[in-house]
């Protein structure tokens, strides 16, 4: 009997010369999956299972766990989907969708009182955040629930700022396309209007408008939309100047299409690809602007919650004793602004027609 026939099954030999075959390697997704699960477990343990640990230590442990989970999730997603997978973009999108859904269904949720201090006479004041309690994010000086105020503040901030950007996109887009396509005196008049708005410092203009108008969400939309209109006009005009020289516009003009039809059918869809990502970035800027006005006391005022006037509650030395009064709304504000900026930049890269260098 030959040596190959008498060899043990546990040491298989290759046909090339009896070299032992190495054991199969572990799947490439196994380590990232284990890291993701381990990171999430660390976050849960730090948040819920070690209440006696100092808050700073719990935060640091939670951040380490989140970092491990993010690394594992990124590697896992790239291995399963491809090199173009970006976990951070997905997390930002999930955050914005979750925030919008919570803000939309806030009246249906079993939240604590967010506005009427007469209903919180028996509630503890300055209760620190405790995820296992009835006030997960704590309470303020009037016993109002911070979680409820954050969610209802999101209703105000998102509604006001998204509405202002939509108004700015509609007015600015129409004026910009009209100026870029018709040119001549129309372009000159719209240019003077745009430069007039841009010549006034944004913060001064907002403070002046907020001082004159009543501090209502509707008036805030009007004031903030004036910030978005000039930028939208410039981008829409620049895109129109380039697109109006394209072949399909020339053919439509040669076939006798009306100006209105060319603007609506040929120019508007392509210009929209440039101003929609800009609109996402403007939403983040206007959220900060609205919060700044509310913080200064000339925007939407208490008891109606906004992230700006929630941050203002930490003034007069209260932040030193109760830092969560500022940290909670500021952290939510940061995540929202960061997410809008990142997604807007991502959309710009995907939809950029590369026809105009701004």
Buried (B, 14 or more C-beta within 10 A) or exposed (E): EEEEEEEEEEEEBEEEEEEEEEEEEEEEBEBBBEBBEBBBBBBEBBBEEEEEEEEEEBEEBBEBBBBBBBBBBBBBBBBEEEEEBBBBBEBBBEBBEEBBEBBBEBEEEEBBBBBEBEBBEEBEEBBBBEEEEEBBBBBBEBBBBBBBBBBBBBBBBBBBBBBBBBBBBBBBBBBBBBBBBBBEEBBEEBBEBBEEBBEEEBEEBBBEBBEEBEBEBEBBBBBBBBBBBBBBBBBBBBBBBBBBEBEEBEEBBEEEBEEEEBBEBBBBEBBBBBBBBBBBBBBBBBBBBBBBBBBBEBBBEBEBBBBBBBBBBBEEEBBEEBEBBBBBBBBBBEBBBBBBBBBBBBBBEEEEEEBBEE
